[in-house]
């Protein structure tokens, strides 16, 4: 009728699968977070290494319509 299995056996089997799935899921989330963090840091580094491009746009906004600086 019960095939010799107890409720505890069923829980242990389910916990074993779940624990492996949780570890894999956690590993995948960490990989993704690290990859996104690396992309963000590279983008920030590129922004810091090219200050001339950002200052040119700032200077251009100070120019008036005639192209002469005040």
C-alpha positions as CSV (number, residue, x, y, z in Angstrom):
1,X,0.0,0.0,0.0
2,X,2.7,2.5,1.0
3,X,5.6,0.7,-0.8
4,X,7.7,1.0,2.4
5,X,8.2,4.8,2.0
6,X,7.6,7.1,4.8
7,X,6.7,10.8,4.6
8,X,10.2,11.7,5.8
9,X,11.7,9.7,2.8
10,X,9.5,11.7,0.4
11,X,10.6,15.0,2.0
12,X,14.3,14.0,1.9
13,X,14.0,13.2,-1.8
14,X,12.2,16.5,-2.6
15,X,14.7,18.4,-0.5
16,X,17.7,16.9,-2.4
17,X,16.3,18.0,-5.7
18,X,15.3,21.4,-4.4
19,X,18.7,22.0,-2.8
20,X,20.5,21.3,-6.1
21,X,18.1,23.5,-8.0
22,X,18.5,26.3,-5.5
23,X,22.3,26.1,-5.8
24,X,22.1,26.2,-9.6
25,X,19.7,29.0,-9.6
26,X,21.8,31.0,-7.1
27,X,24.9,30.3,-9.2
28,X,23.1,31.5,-12.4
29,X,21.9,34.7,-10.6
30,X,25.4,35.4,-9.3
31,X,26.9,34.9,-12.8
32,X,24.4,37.3,-14.3
33,X,25.0,39.9,-11.5
34,X,28.7,39.7,-12.0
35,X,28.4,40.1,-15.8
36,X,26.1,43.1,-15.4
37,X,28.5,44.7,-12.8
38,X,31.4,44.2,-15.2
39,X,29.5,45.8,-18.1
40,X,28.6,48.8,-15.8
41,X,32.2,49.2,-14.6
42,X,33.6,49.1,-18.1
43,X,31.0,51.7,-19.3
44,X,32.0,54.0,-16.3
45,X,35.7,53.5,-17.1
46,X,35.1,54.5,-20.8
47,X,33.2,57.6,-19.6
48,X,36.1,58.6,-17.4
49,X,38.8,58.0,-19.9
50,X,37.2,60.3,-22.5
51,X,36.8,63.7,-20.7
52,X,37.3,65.7,-24.0
53,X,34.1,64.4,-25.5
54,X,32.0,65.4,-22.5
55,X,33.6,68.8,-22.2
56,X,33.0,69.5,-25.9
57,X,29.3,69.0,-25.6
58,X,29.3,71.3,-22.5
59,X,31.2,74.0,-24.3
60,X,28.8,73.7,-27.3
61,X,25.8,74.3,-25.1
62,X,27.4,77.6,-23.9
63,X,27.7,78.9,-27.4
64,X,25.0,81.2,-28.6
65,X,23.2,80.8,-32.0
66,X,25.8,82.9,-33.9
67,X,28.6,80.5,-33.0
68,X,30.5,83.1,-31.0
69,X,31.3,82.6,-27.3
70,X,30.2,85.2,-24.8
